[in-house]
Structure formats: C-alpha cells, structure tokens
Amino acid sequence: MSNRVVQDVWRRESPHILAALLRRHGDLGDCEDAAQEAAEAATVQWVRDGVPSDPRGWLITVASRRLIDRTRADRARAGREEALAVAQPGDAHTAPGADQATVDGDDMLRKLVLCCHPSLSRPSQVALTLHAVCGLGTAEIAAAYLVPSRTMAQRLTRARSTLRSAGAVFELPSRSDLPARVASVLDVCHLLFTEGHTRSTGAALVDWNLAAEAIRLTRQLHCAIPDHDEIAGALALMLLTHARAATRTEDGELIPLAEQDRSRWDRDLIADGVDILERVLPRGHVGRFQLQAAIAAVHAESPTWEATDWPQISILYAMLDRVAPGPIVTLNRAVALGMASGPQQGLDLIAPLLDNASMRRHHRTHAVRAHLLEMLGDRTGAVDSYRRAAQLATSLPEQRYLNDRVRRLAAGS
C-alpha cells in the first residue's frame, strides 16, 4: 500500500478526528499536533499492516493516547487526564461505539462555526479553520492569501498561541456573535471552493471533492439563512463557476475559457445559479459575491467567447473594485478592460502590481501581462512574461499551458 492511500484517508477523515479530539481536550494546537502524530504513525503502520477496518477510530485512538501521554507529562494539566482517559475510544481495530456514532452525527458546518473563534482576527479565523477543519495544507492557504508558505506557517502558529492564551472554549456563538462567525465561515467556503476549482499545486487542475464539499456547505448555509444576500451570492458564484469544470481540462491539459466546449457546460447548474442571482440582486445591498456571480453569469450565458459582453463585465469589475478592492480583482478587471477597450488600458491597470512584492511573485500577474502583450502584438514581451509566469506557477497543468504559449509564440504560431 502506498502513502497516497493514507493521504486520501487523512484528507477525508481529519475534520472528524479533530472534532472528536476537541470535544475532549479544548486546546486546538495540542489536538492538531496529536492528530498529525497519529497520521505519521499511520504512514508507517498502515503501509506495513494495511488500512484498519475503522481508520477514523484508529486515528482518534492513537491521537487520544498521544494527548494522554502529553497530559501526563505536563503536571500543570494533570487534572485533564482522567477526563481524557474516560473519553478514550476502545481498541483501534474495533467497531466504533456510541462516541464515534456521535462524531458521525456532527455537522461539518457546525465545526466551521465553532472554529472561527472570536479571539482571532477574521483572516486568522479563516486560515486556521481551512487548515484544522478543512485539511488544506499551509502552502495552499498561503497561495489563497498571496503570502509565502513560511509567513502563513507563522500566522497559524500565532493564531494557535492566541487561542491558548485566551483560554478559548469551542462552543456555539451567541445570537449577537453569529453574523461575524457566518462571514468568516462564508470566506472559508469560498476559499475552499477556489482551491478545489483551481488547485494551487500538484498535477491536477481541479479537485472535484473539495469543490463539491464547498458547494454542499454553502448550500447548507443558504438553507439555514435563506435571507442572507452574500450567502446566496456565494452559492450562485460557485454553481455558475463549477458548471464549466468538466471542460477546463482535456487529457490533463488546461483548456482556457476561450477554447472550452460550451455545449458541455452543465446547464442545470447554470440555471440554478442564475435563478438564485435573479432572486437576490433586486433585494438591495450588492456585495462582492453577488458581483462575482453576476460576472460568472455573463460568461455562462454567452454562447461563444467572441459574443461575450466584455463592456458589461468591465462595469461589474469596476463595481467589484469599489466594494472589495484587491490585486486579484485588479488582474481580472485588467483582462476585461483589455477585451472591452484595448490591451493597453489593461496593461496600464496592472502596471502598479509589478511594484508589489507579493504580486511580482504571483504567476497570474505575469500571465495576465503576457496575454495583454500578446493582444497588443508585442510577441517578445509576451514570451518573456509567459516564461516568467511558468517559472512561478506551482500547478503543473497551468505550468504546461504557460510553457506551451511560450513555444507557440516563439515559433510564430
């Protein structure tokens, strides 16, 4: 058996394992460490002996024993030992008992709400929840926040320390605290979907499981709070974007939007997304997710790339830039502006991003610049920018696509 099997089990089970440990031991950092130690033990024992019949129970048992050992070694927390010992599951290879059945009944959305703790800033809530509950790696979360992995690792460590210093208790929030928690949970769902839609690293462009889970959680949140406009907008955005997923690769190679077979787009998802959007937009407040969904709807309803209403998309991006400005919005707006008004206007818009250290390290900055330079007819400049984008890309399908653009332009095709 390969380590890949262990990794697949870990990705699927880690949120449940962490939730079970948190119920018995309130320190998130200790629980994460114990769960990681259990995963490391699994890579040795499972490769040698095979996956146990109840891998979740095995991991919870091993992690619980690690916590007990740590508690015994720490006299200051000796009082927790008895509670942990009583809550410890049975033998690793036995069927789950009543305690495990309770874990199975836990709601994933509830775990997200619990872990977005008010003692942390909103970005720290989101980052730590993505790591601890959703199982995203430090590098993946760092990519979402446009920072180096080392920087994100330090932020996660500080967040755990803050929780520990605050004596954080993981319990459902009061009614007054709920809106802030919901906003953080929505950010978690959106970033989870973004990573599923376009993996930041690795050999696959799409992680179908991540994208589907993000949609499921957002739909569940929408059912729980149907009048929340931004939840509705986020759900519409995910559905409209995911409708294109099956056409974004062919034999593992990236297919850009302009070349996708639109007859294969999922029309049911598009209709669902458009219906949600048409119900929420007239209600008044228009937030960033609704605007992004409106942009996705324009693309989804365009019969061809050439027929795309780029002026409308440019206007929507200008609105989004006022509501939720950021470098990624600027990049997307530059593409739309380049298509609607000419590539030089797009290039002028992104020029300041090249003075930003984070964006100078981001492959999309150079990829967008290359695209606009290619439109402008500057083949040499486009080749240089495509080549730099390929060097910075950590997703293999994106890297291959960018290198292919270099070869095609260099060859004059």
C-alpha positions in Angstrom: 0.0 0.0 0.0 1.3 3.5 -0.9 1.4 6.6 1.2 -1.2 8.0 -1.2 -3.9 5.8 0.4 -3.0 7.2 3.8 -3.2 10.8 2.4 -6.6 10.1 0.9 -7.9 8.8 4.2 -6.4 11.7 6.1 -8.0 14.3 3.8 -11.4 12.7 4.2 -11.2 12.0 8.0 -9.1 14.7 9.5 -12.0 17.1 10.2 -13.9 14.4 12.1 -10.8 13.4 14.0 -10.1 17.0 15.1 -13.8 17.5 16.1 -13.7 14.3 18.3 -10.4 15.4 20.0 -11.7 19.0 20.6 -14.7 17.6 22.4 -12.4 16.0 25.0 -9.5 18.5 25.0 -10.1 22.2 24.4 -6.6 23.2 23.1 -6.7 23.3 19.3 -2.9 23.3 18.9 -2.5 20.2 21.1 -5.3 18.5 19.2 -3.8 19.3 15.8 -0.4 18.1 16.9 -1.8 14.8 18.2 -3.8 14.3 15.1 -0.7 14.9 13.0 1.3 12.4 15.1 -1.4 9.8 14.5 -1.2 10.4 10.8 2.5 10.0 10.9 2.1 6.7 12.8 -0.4 5.6 10.1 2.0 6.1 7.3 4.3 3.6 9.0 1.8 1.0 10.4 -0.8 1.1 7.6 1.8 0.7 4.9 3.2 -2.3 6.7 -0.1 -3.9 8.0 -2.8 -2.5 5.8 -5.6 0.0 6.5 -7.7 -1.0 9.6 -11.4 -1.6 9.2 -12.2 1.6 11.0 -9.4 4.1 10.0 -11.2 7.0 11.7 -11.4 5.2 15.0 -7.8 4.1 14.7 -6.6 7.6 14.2 -8.8 9.0 17.0 -7.5 6.3 19.4 -3.8 7.0 18.6 -4.3 10.7 18.7 -6.1 10.4 22.1 -3.3 8.4 23.5 -0.8 11.0 22.4 -2.9 13.6 24.2 -3.0 11.5 27.3 0.8 11.0 27.2 1.3 14.7 26.8 -1.1 15.4 29.7 0.7 13.0 32.0 4.0 14.7 31.1 2.6 18.1 32.0 1.8 18.4 35.7 0.0 21.7 35.2 -2.7 19.9 33.2 -2.8 16.7 35.2 -6.4 17.4 36.0 -7.4 16.8 32.4 -6.0 13.2 32.4 -9.0 11.5 34.0 -11.5 13.1 31.6 -9.3 12.2 28.6 -8.9 8.6 29.8 -12.6 8.2 30.3 -13.3 9.6 26.8 -10.6 7.5 25.1 -12.0 5.1 22.4 -11.6 1.4 22.6 -9.2 -0.8 20.6 -8.0 0.7 17.4 -9.4 -2.1 15.2 -12.8 -2.4 17.0 -16.0 -1.1 15.5 -16.9 2.5 16.6 -19.0 2.8 19.7 -21.5 5.3 20.9 -18.9 8.1 21.0 -17.9 7.5 17.4 -21.6 7.5 16.4 -21.9 11.0 17.9 -19.0 12.2 15.8 -20.6 10.8 12.7 -23.7 12.8 13.5 -21.7 16.1 13.8 -22.5 18.7 11.3 -19.4 19.9 9.3 -20.9 23.4 9.1 -21.2 23.5 12.9 -17.5 22.7 13.1 -16.7 25.6 10.9 -18.7 27.9 13.1 -17.1 26.6 16.2 -13.5 27.0 14.9 -14.0 30.6 13.6 -13.2 31.8 17.1 -13.8 35.5 18.1 -10.5 35.8 19.8 -8.8 35.7 16.4 -8.9 38.2 13.6 -11.1 37.2 10.6 -8.2 36.3 8.4 -6.7 34.2 11.2 -10.1 32.5 11.8 -10.4 31.6 8.2 -6.8 30.4 7.7 -6.8 28.3 10.9 -10.2 26.8 10.0 -9.1 25.9 6.5 -6.1 24.1 8.0 -7.6 22.5 11.0 -11.1 21.6 9.8 -10.9 21.5 6.0 -7.5 19.9 5.8 -5.8 22.4 3.5 -2.0 22.5 3.7 -0.1 25.6 4.7 1.1 26.1 1.1 -2.5 26.0 -0.2 -3.7 28.5 2.3 -0.6 30.7 1.7 -1.5 30.8 -2.0 -5.0 32.0 -1.2 -3.6 34.9 0.8 -0.8 35.7 -1.6 2.0 35.2 1.0 4.9 32.8 1.3 4.3 29.4 3.0 6.7 30.4 5.8 4.7 33.5 6.5 1.5 31.5 6.7 3.0 28.9 8.9 4.0 31.7 11.3 0.5 33.1 11.2 -1.1 29.8 12.0 1.3 29.3 14.9 0.5 32.8 16.3 -3.3 32.0 15.9 -2.9 28.8 18.0 -1.0 30.7 20.6 -3.7 33.4 20.7 -6.3 30.7 21.3 -4.3 29.1 24.0 -3.6 32.4 25.8 -7.3 33.4 25.6 -8.3 30.1 27.1 -10.6 29.6 24.1 -13.7 27.5 24.6 -15.2 26.0 21.4 -18.9 26.5 21.8 -21.7 27.8 19.6 -21.8 31.6 19.5 -24.5 33.8 20.9 -27.0 35.4 18.6 -25.1 38.7 18.6 -21.8 37.0 17.7 -23.3 34.9 14.9 -23.1 37.4 12.0 -19.3 37.7 12.3 -18.9 34.0 12.5 -21.1 33.5 9.4 -19.0 36.0 7.5 -15.8 34.0 8.4 -17.5 30.7 7.5 -18.5 32.1 4.2 -14.9 33.1 3.5 -13.8 29.5 4.4 -16.3 28.0 2.0 -15.3 30.4 -0.8 -11.6 29.8 -0.4 -12.2 26.0 -0.2 -14.1 26.2 -3.5 -11.4 28.3 -5.0 -8.7 25.7 -4.2 -11.0 23.0 -5.5 -11.7 24.8 -8.7 -8.1 25.5 -9.5 -5.5 23.7 -7.4 -2.6 25.9 -6.4 -0.2 23.0 -6.6 0.1 19.5 -8.0 -0.7 17.5 -11.1 -4.5 18.1 -11.2 -6.2 21.4 -12.1 -9.5 20.5 -10.3 -10.2 18.8 -7.0 -13.7 17.7 -7.5 -14.2 16.6 -3.9 -13.1 20.0 -2.5 -15.3 21.9 -4.9 -18.3 19.7 -4.2 -17.8 20.0 -0.5 -17.6 23.8 -0.6 -20.8 23.9 -2.7 -22.6 21.5 -0.3 -21.6 23.5 2.8 -22.6 26.8 1.1 -25.9 25.4 0.1 -26.5 24.1 3.6 -25.6 27.6 4.9 -28.0 29.1 2.4 -30.8 26.8 3.6 -30.1 27.8 7.2 -30.1 31.6 6.5 -32.0 32.0 3.2 -32.3 35.8 3.5 -28.5 36.4 3.7 -27.7 38.0 0.4 -24.0 37.3 0.3 -24.5 33.6 1.1 -26.9 33.4 -1.8 -24.4 35.3 -4.0 -21.6 32.9 -3.0 -23.7 29.9 -3.8 -24.7 31.3 -7.2 -21.0 32.1 -7.9 -19.9 28.5 -7.1 -22.7 26.9 -9.2 -22.0 29.1 -12.2 -18.3 28.6 -12.0 -18.5 24.8 -11.3 -20.7 24.4 -14.4 -17.6 24.8 -16.5 -15.4 22.4 -14.6 -15.7 19.4 -16.9 -14.4 21.4 -19.9 -11.5 23.0 -18.2 -9.1 20.1 -18.9 -8.6 17.5 -21.6 -6.2 14.6 -21.0 -4.8 16.6 -18.1 -4.1 19.7 -20.1 -5.6 23.1 -19.2 -8.2 24.4 -21.7 -8.7 28.2 -21.4 -12.2 29.7 -21.3 -11.9 30.9 -24.9 -11.4 27.4 -26.2 -13.9 25.4 -24.0 -16.7 23.4 -25.5 -19.7 25.4 -24.1 -22.1 22.7 -25.2 -20.7 20.6 -22.4 -21.3 23.2 -19.7 -23.7 22.0 -17.0 -26.9 23.9 -17.9 -28.7 22.7 -14.8 -26.0 24.3 -12.6 -26.1 27.5 -14.7 -29.9 27.7 -14.4 -29.8 27.2 -10.7 -27.1 29.8 -10.2 -28.9 32.4 -12.4 -32.2 31.7 -10.6 -30.5 32.4 -7.2 -28.9 35.5 -8.5 -32.0 36.9 -10.0 -33.8 36.5 -6.7 -31.1 38.1 -4.6 -30.0 41.1 -6.7 -33.2 43.1 -6.5 -33.2 42.9 -2.7 -30.9 45.9 -2.3 -27.4 45.5 -0.9 -25.0 44.1 -3.5 -21.8 42.6 -2.1 -18.7 41.1 -3.6 -20.0 37.5 -4.0 -23.1 38.8 -5.8 -21.0 40.9 -8.2 -18.6 37.9 -8.9 -21.7 35.7 -9.5 -23.0 38.3 -11.9 -19.7 38.3 -13.8 -19.8 34.4 -13.9 -23.4 34.6 -15.2 -22.4 36.8 -18.1 -19.8 34.3 -19.1 -22.2 31.3 -18.6 -24.9 32.8 -20.7 -22.6 33.8 -23.6 -23.0 31.4 -26.5 -19.4 31.9 -27.6 -16.2 33.6 -26.4 -16.5 36.2 -29.2 -20.0 37.1 -28.2 -19.0 37.8 -24.5 -20.3 41.1 -23.3 -17.0 42.5 -22.2 -18.2 46.0 -21.6 -20.7 44.7 -19.1 -18.1 42.6 -17.4 -15.8 45.6 -17.2 -18.5 47.6 -15.5 -19.1 44.8 -13.0 -15.4 44.5 -12.2 -15.3 48.3 -11.7 -18.1 47.9 -9.1 -16.3 45.0 -7.5 -13.2 47.0 -7.3 -15.1 49.6 -5.3 -16.8 47.1 -3.0 -13.9 44.7 -2.4 -10.6 46.0 -3.9 -7.6 43.7 -4.2 -4.9 42.7 -6.6 -6.7 39.6 -7.9 -9.7 41.8 -8.7 -7.3 44.2 -10.5 -5.9 41.4 -12.6 -9.3 40.1 -13.6 -10.5 43.7 -14.3 -7.5 44.3 -16.5 -8.4 41.3 -18.7 -12.0 42.5 -19.1 -10.8 46.1 -19.8 -8.3 44.8 -22.3 -11.0 42.9 -24.1 -13.5 45.7 -24.0 -11.3 48.8 -24.6 -8.0 47.6 -25.8 -4.9 45.8 -24.2 -3.0 48.9 -23.4 -5.7 50.0 -20.9 -5.4 46.6 -19.2 -1.6 46.9 -19.1 -1.8 50.4 -17.5 -4.1 49.0 -14.8 -1.8 46.2 -13.8 1.5 48.1 -14.0 1.5 49.1 -10.3 1.1 45.4 -9.3 4.7 44.8 -10.6 5.9 47.1 -7.8 4.1 44.8 -5.2 6.4 42.1 -3.9 3.6 39.6 -3.4 2.1 40.1 -6.9 5.6 40.1 -8.5 5.9 36.6 -7.2 2.5 35.5 -8.4 2.3 33.7 -11.7 -1.0 35.2 -12.6 0.4 38.7 -12.7 2.8 37.7 -15.4 0.3 35.5 -17.2 -2.2 38.4 -17.5 0.5 40.8 -18.6 1.6 38.2 -21.2 -1.9 37.8 -22.5 -2.3 41.6 -22.9 1.1 42.0 -24.5 0.1 39.2 -27.0 -3.1 41.0 -27.8 -1.0 44.2 -28.3 1.2 42.4 -30.8 4.3 42.5 -28.6 5.4 38.9 -29.1 8.8 39.3 -27.5 7.4 40.8 -24.3 4.6 38.2 -24.2 7.1 35.4 -24.5 9.2 36.8 -21.6 6.1 37.3 -19.4 4.7 33.8 -20.2 8.1 32.3 -19.4 8.2 34.1 -16.0 4.7 33.0 -15.2 5.6 29.4 -16.0 8.6 29.6 -13.7 6.4 30.8 -10.8 3.4 28.5 -11.3 3.2 25.6 -8.9 0.2 23.9 -10.6 1.5 21.5 -13.3 -1.4 22.0 -15.7 -1.0 25.7 -15.6 2.8 25.4 -15.9 2.4 23.2 -19.0 -0.1 25.6 -20.6 2.1 28.6 -20.0 5.2 26.8 -21.4 3.1 25.9 -24.4 2.2 29.5 -25.0 6.0 30.3 -24.9 6.7 27.6 -27.5 3.8 28.7 -29.8 4.7 32.4 -29.7 8.4 31.7 -30.1 7.6 29.5 -33.2 5.4 32.2 -34.6 2.2 30.1 -34.5 
